[in-house]
Amino acid sequence: MVQPKNKHLIDLRFLEGPRSRWKEFRSVLSIANEFIYGFRRLHFVGPCVTFFGSARFQEDHPYYEAAR
């Protein structure tokens, strides 16, 4: 998978306003492709646990400590 040079530029596209249906369709395909790629990679790992989320808690937060 080719990573963009600046991921923030991709995120800014959503703030530019309406786009053509073709561009929206390509975006949906790209996002779906990323999901499929990720889940296929996990499929061959075997039994495992996956966490989806973000790093919003500081290291001293109780939730962060509980997850360790």
Beta strands, then each sheet from edge to edge (+ up, - down):
end
